[in-house]
Amino acid sequence: MKGQMVKKMTSQLEFWKSDFGFEYSLRDRNRISKENIQKLHCDWGKILSRALTPYPKSALEVGCNIGRNLIVLQNYLDELHAVEPNAKACRAVRENKILENVVLHESDGFSLPYSDNSIDMVFTSGVLIHVCPDDLKKMIQEIYRVSKYYIVCIEYFAHEPREVSYHGKNGLLFKRDFGGLYLDTFPSLTIVDYGFLWQRFDSSDNSHWWLFKKNNLG
């Protein structure tokens, strides 16, 4: 079944739906450029080389921003879906002819408009770090519900949960061991692989990544 379509408006989500959320999309680290896309190819090549049994045919990005990951994943997967809460970012995706085959919803990770086990791989990239710890389990439960085979988590890491000032503002960026959170919350998940993406050496950002597989189907 689909998630309960009850809109959950947190202060963080309200902030990312604002004009700042779109302006963030246009900064150097997030903008679409040949260099950024090449680096993302390296990132996803590493991650997807471990997702082989079965290899995913469809993916859903939770919080796609202006679609950089989607541009790259078109080279790897047959079917792409995305949700994005910022209206201007959604418009940028829809106006990008490269992404015309992406199924996009102006929505968020708290109520994904998809049925249980309906998408082969569901992922976030730099999204969970912006979710308040009190709301985090609700979002990863939705990600788990919709995923059929794989969950990919690409986020900033910290050994212990902690908040980090974000552009001089509080309550917007939280680091933790997201991989551990997934495993502790969902005992049926197994870790396929994990690693560190080093921006200094052919990566889009300094982030940790985890590839999980669901093992309770049937």
Biotite code that builds the C-alpha atoms (Angstrom):
import biotite.structure as struc

atoms = struc.array([
    struc.Atom([0.000, 0.000, 0.000], chain_id="A", res_id=1, res_name="MET", atom_name="CA", element="C"),
    struc.Atom([1.026, 3.583, -0.404], chain_id="A", res_id=2, res_name="LYS", atom_name="CA", element="C"),
    struc.Atom([2.195, 5.656, 2.527], chain_id="A", res_id=3, res_name="GLY", atom_name="CA", element="C"),
    struc.Atom([-0.378, 7.610, 4.437], chain_id="A", res_id=4, res_name="GLN", atom_name="CA", element="C"),
    struc.Atom([-0.754, 10.829, 2.489], chain_id="A", res_id=5, res_name="MET", atom_name="CA", element="C"),
    struc.Atom([-0.621, 12.992, 5.595], chain_id="A", res_id=6, res_name="VAL", atom_name="CA", element="C"),
    struc.Atom([1.576, 15.995, 4.981], chain_id="A", res_id=7, res_name="LYS", atom_name="CA", element="C"),
    struc.Atom([4.201, 16.394, 7.684], chain_id="A", res_id=8, res_name="LYS", atom_name="CA", element="C"),
    struc.Atom([5.555, 19.941, 7.749], chain_id="A", res_id=9, res_name="MET", atom_name="CA", element="C"),
    struc.Atom([8.680, 20.262, 9.845], chain_id="A", res_id=10, res_name="THR", atom_name="CA", element="C"),
    struc.Atom([10.696, 23.444, 10.255], chain_id="A", res_id=11, res_name="SER", atom_name="CA", element="C"),
    struc.Atom([13.459, 21.875, 8.165], chain_id="A", res_id=12, res_name="GLN", atom_name="CA", element="C"),
    struc.Atom([11.092, 20.901, 5.360], chain_id="A", res_id=13, res_name="LEU", atom_name="CA", element="C"),
    struc.Atom([9.529, 24.355, 5.369], chain_id="A", res_id=14, res_name="GLU", atom_name="CA", element="C"),
    struc.Atom([13.013, 25.859, 5.064], chain_id="A", res_id=15, res_name="PHE", atom_name="CA", element="C"),
    struc.Atom([13.960, 23.662, 2.082], chain_id="A", res_id=16, res_name="TRP", atom_name="CA", element="C"),
    struc.Atom([10.701, 24.465, 0.329], chain_id="A", res_id=17, res_name="LYS", atom_name="CA", element="C"),
    struc.Atom([11.634, 28.159, 0.497], chain_id="A", res_id=18, res_name="SER", atom_name="CA", element="C"),
    struc.Atom([13.620, 30.168, -2.038], chain_id="A", res_id=19, res_name="ASP", atom_name="CA", element="C"),
    struc.Atom([16.791, 29.350, -0.106], chain_id="A", res_id=20, res_name="PHE", atom_name="CA", element="C"),
    struc.Atom([16.274, 25.698, -0.977], chain_id="A", res_id=21, res_name="GLY", atom_name="CA", element="C"),
    struc.Atom([16.385, 26.520, -4.666], chain_id="A", res_id=22, res_name="PHE", atom_name="CA", element="C"),
    struc.Atom([19.261, 28.978, -4.355], chain_id="A", res_id=23, res_name="GLU", atom_name="CA", element="C"),
    struc.Atom([21.205, 26.183, -2.644], chain_id="A", res_id=24, res_name="TYR", atom_name="CA", element="C"),
    struc.Atom([20.708, 24.147, -5.821], chain_id="A", res_id=25, res_name="SER", atom_name="CA", element="C"),
    struc.Atom([22.619, 26.692, -7.859], chain_id="A", res_id=26, res_name="LEU", atom_name="CA", element="C"),
    struc.Atom([25.760, 26.753, -5.739], chain_id="A", res_id=27, res_name="ARG", atom_name="CA", element="C"),
    struc.Atom([28.927, 25.303, -7.210], chain_id="A", res_id=28, res_name="ASP", atom_name="CA", element="C"),
    struc.Atom([28.792, 21.987, -5.355], chain_id="A", res_id=29, res_name="ARG", atom_name="CA", element="C"),
    struc.Atom([25.244, 21.286, -6.504], chain_id="A", res_id=30, res_name="ASN", atom_name="CA", element="C"),
    struc.Atom([24.972, 22.837, -9.943], chain_id="A", res_id=31, res_name="ARG", atom_name="CA", element="C"),
    struc.Atom([24.930, 20.739, -13.076], chain_id="A", res_id=32, res_name="ILE", atom_name="CA", element="C"),
    struc.Atom([28.304, 20.930, -14.788], chain_id="A", res_id=33, res_name="SER", atom_name="CA", element="C"),
    struc.Atom([30.466, 18.590, -16.829], chain_id="A", res_id=34, res_name="LYS", atom_name="CA", element="C"),
    struc.Atom([32.921, 18.245, -13.940], chain_id="A", res_id=35, res_name="GLU", atom_name="CA", element="C"),
    struc.Atom([30.226, 17.485, -11.362], chain_id="A", res_id=36, res_name="ASN", atom_name="CA", element="C"),
    struc.Atom([28.533, 14.925, -13.594], chain_id="A", res_id=37, res_name="ILE", atom_name="CA", element="C"),
    struc.Atom([31.840, 13.164, -14.272], chain_id="A", res_id=38, res_name="GLN", atom_name="CA", element="C"),
    struc.Atom([32.494, 12.918, -10.546], chain_id="A", res_id=39, res_name="LYS", atom_name="CA", element="C"),
    struc.Atom([29.025, 11.528, -9.919], chain_id="A", res_id=40, res_name="LEU", atom_name="CA", element="C"),
    struc.Atom([29.662, 8.883, -12.579], chain_id="A", res_id=41, res_name="HIS", atom_name="CA", element="C"),
    struc.Atom([32.639, 7.752, -10.504], chain_id="A", res_id=42, res_name="CYS", atom_name="CA", element="C"),
    struc.Atom([30.532, 7.702, -7.334], chain_id="A", res_id=43, res_name="ASP", atom_name="CA", element="C"),
    struc.Atom([27.656, 5.702, -8.778], chain_id="A", res_id=44, res_name="TRP", atom_name="CA", element="C"),
    struc.Atom([29.965, 3.378, -10.674], chain_id="A", res_id=45, res_name="GLY", atom_name="CA", element="C"),
    struc.Atom([31.481, 2.320, -7.351], chain_id="A", res_id=46, res_name="LYS", atom_name="CA", element="C"),
    struc.Atom([28.135, 1.896, -5.615], chain_id="A", res_id=47, res_name="ILE", atom_name="CA", element="C"),
    struc.Atom([26.235, 0.072, -8.358], chain_id="A", res_id=48, res_name="LEU", atom_name="CA", element="C"),
    struc.Atom([29.108, -2.308, -9.071], chain_id="A", res_id=49, res_name="SER", atom_name="CA", element="C"),
    struc.Atom([28.097, -4.035, -5.829], chain_id="A", res_id=50, res_name="ARG", atom_name="CA", element="C"),
    struc.Atom([24.339, -4.206, -6.538], chain_id="A", res_id=51, res_name="ALA", atom_name="CA", element="C"),
    struc.Atom([24.354, -7.248, -8.766], chain_id="A", res_id=52, res_name="LEU", atom_name="CA", element="C"),
    struc.Atom([21.974, -9.928, -7.465], chain_id="A", res_id=53, res_name="THR", atom_name="CA", element="C"),
    struc.Atom([19.630, -8.716, -8.758], chain_id="A", res_id=54, res_name="PRO", atom_name="CA", element="C"),
    struc.Atom([20.790, -5.608, -10.569], chain_id="A", res_id=55, res_name="TYR", atom_name="CA", element="C"),
    struc.Atom([18.227, -2.811, -10.013], chain_id="A", res_id=56, res_name="PRO", atom_name="CA", element="C"),
    struc.Atom([16.129, -1.678, -12.950], chain_id="A", res_id=57, res_name="LYS", atom_name="CA", element="C"),
    struc.Atom([14.315, 1.176, -11.206], chain_id="A", res_id=58, res_name="SER", atom_name="CA", element="C"),
    struc.Atom([15.339, 3.816, -8.668], chain_id="A", res_id=59, res_name="ALA", atom_name="CA", element="C"),
    struc.Atom([13.654, 6.506, -6.600], chain_id="A", res_id=60, res_name="LEU", atom_name="CA", element="C"),
    struc.Atom([15.606, 9.507, -5.330], chain_id="A", res_id=61, res_name="GLU", atom_name="CA", element="C"),
    struc.Atom([14.151, 11.073, -2.213], chain_id="A", res_id=62, res_name="VAL", atom_name="CA", element="C"),
    struc.Atom([15.018, 14.761, -2.456], chain_id="A", res_id=63, res_name="GLY", atom_name="CA", element="C"),
    struc.Atom([16.390, 15.011, -5.985], chain_id="A", res_id=64, res_name="CYS", atom_name="CA", element="C"),
    struc.Atom([17.158, 18.749, -5.943], chain_id="A", res_id=65, res_name="ASN", atom_name="CA", element="C"),
    struc.Atom([17.698, 19.771, -9.604], chain_id="A", res_id=66, res_name="ILE", atom_name="CA", element="C"),
    struc.Atom([18.460, 16.234, -10.755], chain_id="A", res_id=67, res_name="GLY", atom_name="CA", element="C"),
    struc.Atom([22.227, 15.737, -10.887], chain_id="A", res_id=68, res_name="ARG", atom_name="CA", element="C"),
    struc.Atom([22.057, 12.127, -9.675], chain_id="A", res_id=69, res_name="ASN", atom_name="CA", element="C"),
    struc.Atom([19.209, 11.395, -12.069], chain_id="A", res_id=70, res_name="LEU", atom_name="CA", element="C"),
    struc.Atom([21.230, 12.583, -15.056], chain_id="A", res_id=71, res_name="ILE", atom_name="CA", element="C"),
    struc.Atom([23.952, 10.084, -14.185], chain_id="A", res_id=72, res_name="VAL", atom_name="CA", element="C"),
    struc.Atom([21.650, 7.194, -13.280], chain_id="A", res_id=73, res_name="LEU", atom_name="CA", element="C"),
    struc.Atom([19.985, 7.306, -16.695], chain_id="A", res_id=74, res_name="GLN", atom_name="CA", element="C"),
    struc.Atom([23.149, 5.592, -17.913], chain_id="A", res_id=75, res_name="ASN", atom_name="CA", element="C"),
    struc.Atom([22.720, 2.726, -15.443], chain_id="A", res_id=76, res_name="TYR", atom_name="CA", element="C"),
    struc.Atom([18.994, 2.127, -14.883], chain_id="A", res_id=77, res_name="LEU", atom_name="CA", element="C"),
    struc.Atom([15.875, 1.755, -17.019], chain_id="A", res_id=78, res_name="ASP", atom_name="CA", element="C"),
    struc.Atom([13.341, 3.619, -14.880], chain_id="A", res_id=79, res_name="GLU", atom_name="CA", element="C"),
    struc.Atom([13.833, 6.674, -12.670], chain_id="A", res_id=80, res_name="LEU", atom_name="CA", element="C"),
    struc.Atom([11.537, 8.295, -10.131], chain_id="A", res_id=81, res_name="HIS", atom_name="CA", element="C"),
    struc.Atom([12.047, 11.217, -7.786], chain_id="A", res_id=82, res_name="ALA", atom_name="CA", element="C"),
    struc.Atom([10.375, 13.310, -5.118], chain_id="A", res_id=83, res_name="VAL", atom_name="CA", element="C"),
    struc.Atom([11.401, 16.881, -4.349], chain_id="A", res_id=84, res_name="GLU", atom_name="CA", element="C"),
    struc.Atom([9.661, 19.331, -1.973], chain_id="A", res_id=85, res_name="PRO", atom_name="CA", element="C"),
    struc.Atom([10.945, 22.564, -3.530], chain_id="A", res_id=86, res_name="ASN", atom_name="CA", element="C"),
    struc.Atom([8.647, 23.777, -6.315], chain_id="A", res_id=87, res_name="ALA", atom_name="CA", element="C"),
    struc.Atom([11.341, 25.710, -8.183], chain_id="A", res_id=88, res_name="LYS", atom_name="CA", element="C"),
    struc.Atom([13.696, 22.725, -8.129], chain_id="A", res_id=89, res_name="ALA", atom_name="CA", element="C"),
    struc.Atom([10.881, 20.550, -9.489], chain_id="A", res_id=90, res_name="CYS", atom_name="CA", element="C"),
    struc.Atom([10.349, 23.036, -12.301], chain_id="A", res_id=91, res_name="ARG", atom_name="CA", element="C"),
    struc.Atom([14.064, 22.896, -13.147], chain_id="A", res_id=92, res_name="ALA", atom_name="CA", element="C"),
    struc.Atom([13.907, 19.106, -13.407], chain_id="A", res_id=93, res_name="VAL", atom_name="CA", element="C"),
    struc.Atom([10.791, 19.177, -15.580], chain_id="A", res_id=94, res_name="ARG", atom_name="CA", element="C"),
    struc.Atom([12.305, 21.785, -17.886], chain_id="A", res_id=95, res_name="GLU", atom_name="CA", element="C"),
    struc.Atom([15.518, 19.802, -18.345], chain_id="A", res_id=96, res_name="ASN", atom_name="CA", element="C"),
    struc.Atom([15.010, 17.782, -21.539], chain_id="A", res_id=97, res_name="LYS", atom_name="CA", element="C"),
    struc.Atom([17.689, 15.339, -20.440], chain_id="A", res_id=98, res_name="ILE", atom_name="CA", element="C"),
    struc.Atom([15.351, 14.306, -17.621], chain_id="A", res_id=99, res_name="LEU", atom_name="CA", element="C"),
    struc.Atom([12.103, 14.143, -19.577], chain_id="A", res_id=100, res_name="GLU", atom_name="CA", element="C"),
    struc.Atom([11.609, 10.442, -18.777], chain_id="A", res_id=101, res_name="ASN", atom_name="CA", element="C"),
    struc.Atom([11.931, 10.872, -15.015], chain_id="A", res_id=102, res_name="VAL", atom_name="CA", element="C"),
    struc.Atom([8.693, 10.437, -13.047], chain_id="A", res_id=103, res_name="VAL", atom_name="CA", element="C"),
    struc.Atom([8.772, 13.382, -10.642], chain_id="A", res_id=104, res_name="LEU", atom_name="CA", element="C"),
    struc.Atom([6.493, 14.229, -7.706], chain_id="A", res_id=105, res_name="HIS", atom_name="CA", element="C"),
    struc.Atom([6.508, 17.496, -5.803], chain_id="A", res_id=106, res_name="GLU", atom_name="CA", element="C"),
    struc.Atom([6.529, 15.764, -2.469], chain_id="A", res_id=107, res_name="SER", atom_name="CA", element="C"),
    struc.Atom([8.820, 14.703, 0.362], chain_id="A", res_id=108, res_name="ASP", atom_name="CA", element="C"),
    struc.Atom([10.197, 11.640, 2.065], chain_id="A", res_id=109, res_name="GLY", atom_name="CA", element="C"),
    struc.Atom([7.622, 11.543, 4.852], chain_id="A", res_id=110, res_name="PHE", atom_name="CA", element="C"),
    struc.Atom([4.811, 10.276, 2.586], chain_id="A", res_id=111, res_name="SER", atom_name="CA", element="C"),
    struc.Atom([6.169, 8.696, -0.571], chain_id="A", res_id=112, res_name="LEU", atom_name="CA", element="C"),
    struc.Atom([3.491, 8.272, -3.262], chain_id="A", res_id=113, res_name="PRO", atom_name="CA", element="C"),
    struc.Atom([4.497, 4.664, -4.008], chain_id="A", res_id=114, res_name="TYR", atom_name="CA", element="C"),
    struc.Atom([3.301, 1.200, -3.027], chain_id="A", res_id=115, res_name="SER", atom_name="CA", element="C"),
    struc.Atom([5.192, -1.174, -0.776], chain_id="A", res_id=116, res_name="ASP", atom_name="CA", element="C"),
    struc.Atom([8.231, -2.853, -2.375], chain_id="A", res_id=117, res_name="ASN", atom_name="CA", element="C"),
    struc.Atom([7.542, -1.064, -5.669], chain_id="A", res_id=118, res_name="SER", atom_name="CA", element="C"),
    struc.Atom([10.951, 0.435, -6.551], chain_id="A", res_id=119, res_name="ILE", atom_name="CA", element="C"),
    struc.Atom([14.093, -1.684, -6.862], chain_id="A", res_id=120, res_name="ASP", atom_name="CA", element="C"),
    struc.Atom([16.393, 0.901, -5.259], chain_id="A", res_id=121, res_name="MET", atom_name="CA", element="C"),
    struc.Atom([15.488, 3.905, -3.100], chain_id="A", res_id=122, res_name="VAL", atom_name="CA", element="C"),
    struc.Atom([18.162, 6.383, -2.096], chain_id="A", res_id=123, res_name="PHE", atom_name="CA", element="C"),
    struc.Atom([19.057, 9.702, -0.527], chain_id="A", res_id=124, res_name="THR", atom_name="CA", element="C"),
    struc.Atom([22.107, 11.824, -1.171], chain_id="A", res_id=125, res_name="SER", atom_name="CA", element="C"),
    struc.Atom([22.676, 14.675, 1.271], chain_id="A", res_id=126, res_name="GLY", atom_name="CA", element="C"),
    struc.Atom([19.065, 14.637, 2.458], chain_id="A", res_id=127, res_name="VAL", atom_name="CA", element="C"),
    struc.Atom([18.891, 12.779, 5.776], chain_id="A", res_id=128, res_name="LEU", atom_name="CA", element="C"),
    struc.Atom([21.460, 15.182, 7.227], chain_id="A", res_id=129, res_name="ILE", atom_name="CA", element="C"),
    struc.Atom([18.816, 17.905, 6.950], chain_id="A", res_id=130, res_name="HIS", atom_name="CA", element="C"),
    struc.Atom([16.103, 15.947, 8.775], chain_id="A", res_id=131, res_name="VAL", atom_name="CA", element="C"),
    struc.Atom([15.592, 16.629, 12.472], chain_id="A", res_id=132, res_name="CYS", atom_name="CA", element="C"),
    struc.Atom([16.573, 13.555, 14.550], chain_id="A", res_id=133, res_name="PRO", atom_name="CA", element="C"),
    struc.Atom([13.040, 13.399, 15.985], chain_id="A", res_id=134, res_name="ASP", atom_name="CA", element="C"),
    struc.Atom([11.624, 12.975, 12.466], chain_id="A", res_id=135, res_name="ASP", atom_name="CA", element="C"),
    struc.Atom([14.344, 10.800, 10.968], chain_id="A", res_id=136, res_name="LEU", atom_name="CA", element="C"),
    struc.Atom([12.828, 7.362, 11.611], chain_id="A", res_id=137, res_name="LYS", atom_name="CA", element="C"),
    struc.Atom([9.593, 8.355, 9.871], chain_id="A", res_id=138, res_name="LYS", atom_name="CA", element="C"),
    struc.Atom([11.502, 9.103, 6.687], chain_id="A", res_id=139, res_name="MET", atom_name="CA", element="C"),
    struc.Atom([13.709, 6.008, 6.666], chain_id="A", res_id=140, res_name="ILE", atom_name="CA", element="C"),
    struc.Atom([10.632, 3.867, 7.381], chain_id="A", res_id=141, res_name="GLN", atom_name="CA", element="C"),
    struc.Atom([9.052, 5.249, 4.210], chain_id="A", res_id=142, res_name="GLU", atom_name="CA", element="C"),
    struc.Atom([12.259, 4.566, 2.271], chain_id="A", res_id=143, res_name="ILE", atom_name="CA", element="C"),
    struc.Atom([12.350, 1.007, 3.597], chain_id="A", res_id=144, res_name="TYR", atom_name="CA", element="C"),
    struc.Atom([8.663, 0.461, 2.802], chain_id="A", res_id=145, res_name="ARG", atom_name="CA", element="C"),
    struc.Atom([8.954, 1.470, -0.846], chain_id="A", res_id=146, res_name="VAL", atom_name="CA", element="C"),
    struc.Atom([12.270, -0.270, -1.571], chain_id="A", res_id=147, res_name="SER", atom_name="CA", element="C"),
    struc.Atom([12.038, -3.714, -3.173], chain_id="A", res_id=148, res_name="LYS", atom_name="CA", element="C"),
    struc.Atom([15.693, -4.746, -3.082], chain_id="A", res_id=149, res_name="TYR", atom_name="CA", element="C"),
    struc.Atom([18.143, -1.982, -2.217], chain_id="A", res_id=150, res_name="TYR", atom_name="CA", element="C"),
    struc.Atom([18.542, 1.144, -0.132], chain_id="A", res_id=151, res_name="ILE", atom_name="CA", element="C"),
    struc.Atom([21.439, 3.507, -0.784], chain_id="A", res_id=152, res_name="VAL", atom_name="CA", element="C"),
    struc.Atom([22.356, 6.132, 1.780], chain_id="A", res_id=153, res_name="CYS", atom_name="CA", element="C"),
    struc.Atom([24.901, 8.857, 0.900], chain_id="A", res_id=154, res_name="ILE", atom_name="CA", element="C"),
    struc.Atom([25.297, 11.252, 3.813], chain_id="A", res_id=155, res_name="GLU", atom_name="CA", element="C"),
    struc.Atom([27.799, 12.959, 6.119], chain_id="A", res_id=156, res_name="TYR", atom_name="CA", element="C"),
    struc.Atom([29.097, 10.767, 8.954], chain_id="A", res_id=157, res_name="PHE", atom_name="CA", element="C"),
    struc.Atom([29.745, 11.266, 12.661], chain_id="A", res_id=158, res_name="ALA", atom_name="CA", element="C"),
    struc.Atom([30.406, 8.609, 15.303], chain_id="A", res_id=159, res_name="HIS", atom_name="CA", element="C"),
    struc.Atom([27.838, 10.212, 17.615], chain_id="A", res_id=160, res_name="GLU", atom_name="CA", element="C"),
    struc.Atom([24.770, 12.236, 16.567], chain_id="A", res_id=161, res_name="PRO", atom_name="CA", element="C"),
    struc.Atom([25.523, 15.941, 16.549], chain_id="A", res_id=162, res_name="ARG", atom_name="CA", element="C"),
    struc.Atom([24.181, 19.150, 15.096], chain_id="A", res_id=163, res_name="GLU", atom_name="CA", element="C"),
    struc.Atom([26.349, 21.370, 12.907], chain_id="A", res_id=164, res_name="VAL", atom_name="CA", element="C"),
    struc.Atom([25.750, 25.053, 12.214], chain_id="A", res_id=165, res_name="SER", atom_name="CA", element="C"),
    struc.Atom([24.668, 25.429, 8.590], chain_id="A", res_id=166, res_name="TYR", atom_name="CA", element="C"),
    struc.Atom([25.428, 28.800, 6.972], chain_id="A", res_id=167, res_name="HIS", atom_name="CA", element="C"),
    struc.Atom([25.132, 30.362, 10.404], chain_id="A", res_id=168, res_name="GLY", atom_name="CA", element="C"),
    struc.Atom([21.751, 28.756, 11.092], chain_id="A", res_id=169, res_name="LYS", atom_name="CA", element="C"),
    struc.Atom([20.816, 26.115, 13.652], chain_id="A", res_id=170, res_name="ASN", atom_name="CA", element="C"),
    struc.Atom([18.479, 23.154, 13.285], chain_id="A", res_id=171, res_name="GLY", atom_name="CA", element="C"),
    struc.Atom([19.316, 22.446, 9.643], chain_id="A", res_id=172, res_name="LEU", atom_name="CA", element="C"),
    struc.Atom([22.210, 19.971, 9.555], chain_id="A", res_id=173, res_name="LEU", atom_name="CA", element="C"),
    struc.Atom([22.683, 16.856, 11.659], chain_id="A", res_id=174, res_name="PHE", atom_name="CA", element="C"),
    struc.Atom([25.473, 14.296, 11.337], chain_id="A", res_id=175, res_name="LYS", atom_name="CA", element="C"),
    struc.Atom([25.433, 10.722, 12.663], chain_id="A", res_id=176, res_name="ARG", atom_name="CA", element="C"),
    struc.Atom([26.146, 7.112, 11.716], chain_id="A", res_id=177, res_name="ASP", atom_name="CA", element="C"),
    struc.Atom([23.246, 6.772, 9.277], chain_id="A", res_id=178, res_name="PHE", atom_name="CA", element="C"),
    struc.Atom([24.333, 3.281, 8.279], chain_id="A", res_id=179, res_name="GLY", atom_name="CA", element="C"),
    struc.Atom([24.118, 2.137, 11.872], chain_id="A", res_id=180, res_name="GLY", atom_name="CA", element="C"),
    struc.Atom([20.696, 3.765, 12.208], chain_id="A", res_id=181, res_name="LEU", atom_name="CA", element="C"),
    struc.Atom([19.358, 1.752, 9.256], chain_id="A", res_id=182, res_name="TYR", atom_name="CA", element="C"),
    struc.Atom([20.742, -1.543, 10.586], chain_id="A", res_id=183, res_name="LEU", atom_name="CA", element="C"),
    struc.Atom([19.489, -0.896, 14.122], chain_id="A", res_id=184, res_name="ASP", atom_name="CA", element="C"),
    struc.Atom([16.020, 0.056, 12.861], chain_id="A", res_id=185, res_name="THR", atom_name="CA", element="C"),
    struc.Atom([15.555, -2.718, 10.289], chain_id="A", res_id=186, res_name="PHE", atom_name="CA", element="C"),
    struc.Atom([17.045, -6.088, 11.366], chain_id="A", res_id=187, res_name="PRO", atom_name="CA", element="C"),
    struc.Atom([16.132, -7.598, 7.987], chain_id="A", res_id=188, res_name="SER", atom_name="CA", element="C"),
    struc.Atom([18.602, -5.326, 6.180], chain_id="A", res_id=189, res_name="LEU", atom_name="CA", element="C"),
    struc.Atom([22.055, -6.607, 5.316], chain_id="A", res_id=190, res_name="THR", atom_name="CA", element="C"),
    struc.Atom([25.014, -4.459, 4.360], chain_id="A", res_id=191, res_name="ILE", atom_name="CA", element="C"),
    struc.Atom([26.264, -5.155, 0.840], chain_id="A", res_id=192, res_name="VAL", atom_name="CA", element="C"),
    struc.Atom([29.056, -2.585, 0.871], chain_id="A", res_id=193, res_name="ASP", atom_name="CA", element="C"),
    struc.Atom([30.014, 0.830, 2.193], chain_id="A", res_id=194, res_name="TYR", atom_name="CA", element="C"),
    struc.Atom([32.718, 3.394, 1.613], chain_id="A", res_id=195, res_name="GLY", atom_name="CA", element="C"),
    struc.Atom([33.895, 6.973, 1.614], chain_id="A", res_id=196, res_name="PHE", atom_name="CA", element="C"),
    struc.Atom([33.628, 9.313, -1.342], chain_id="A", res_id=197, res_name="LEU", atom_name="CA", element="C"),
    struc.Atom([36.620, 11.640, -1.252], chain_id="A", res_id=198, res_name="TRP", atom_name="CA", element="C"),
    struc.Atom([36.063, 14.980, -2.964], chain_id="A", res_id=199, res_name="GLN", atom_name="CA", element="C"),
    struc.Atom([39.786, 15.464, -3.447], chain_id="A", res_id=200, res_name="ARG", atom_name="CA", element="C"),
    struc.Atom([39.915, 12.374, -5.636], chain_id="A", res_id=201, res_name="PHE", atom_name="CA", element="C"),
    struc.Atom([37.200, 12.138, -8.283], chain_id="A", res_id=202, res_name="ASP", atom_name="CA", element="C"),
    struc.Atom([34.125, 12.449, -6.072], chain_id="A", res_id=203, res_name="SER", atom_name="CA", element="C"),
    struc.Atom([31.289, 14.959, -5.902], chain_id="A", res_id=204, res_name="SER", atom_name="CA", element="C"),
    struc.Atom([31.564, 15.470, -2.146], chain_id="A", res_id=205, res_name="ASP", atom_name="CA", element="C"),
    struc.Atom([33.149, 14.134, 1.047], chain_id="A", res_id=206, res_name="ASN", atom_name="CA", element="C"),
    struc.Atom([30.432, 11.667, 2.011], chain_id="A", res_id=207, res_name="SER", atom_name="CA", element="C"),
    struc.Atom([30.013, 8.171, 3.369], chain_id="A", res_id=208, res_name="HIS", atom_name="CA", element="C"),
    struc.Atom([27.825, 5.711, 1.490], chain_id="A", res_id=209, res_name="TRP", atom_name="CA", element="C"),
    struc.Atom([26.043, 2.505, 2.436], chain_id="A", res_id=210, res_name="TRP", atom_name="CA", element="C"),
    struc.Atom([24.375, -0.053, 0.165], chain_id="A", res_id=211, res_name="LEU", atom_name="CA", element="C"),
    struc.Atom([21.782, -2.203, 1.947], chain_id="A", res_id=212, res_name="PHE", atom_name="CA", element="C"),
    struc.Atom([19.722, -5.121, 0.711], chain_id="A", res_id=213, res_name="LYS", atom_name="CA", element="C"),
    struc.Atom([16.291, -6.182, 1.952], chain_id="A", res_id=214, res_name="LYS", atom_name="CA", element="C"),
    struc.Atom([15.962, -9.856, 2.834], chain_id="A", res_id=215, res_name="ASN", atom_name="CA", element="C"),
    struc.Atom([12.397, -10.295, 4.036], chain_id="A", res_id=216, res_name="ASN", atom_name="CA", element="C"),
    struc.Atom([10.494, -10.468, 0.750], chain_id="A", res_id=217, res_name="LEU", atom_name="CA", element="C"),
    struc.Atom([7.887, -13.086, 0.005], chain_id="A", res_id=218, res_name="GLY", atom_name="CA", element="C"),
])
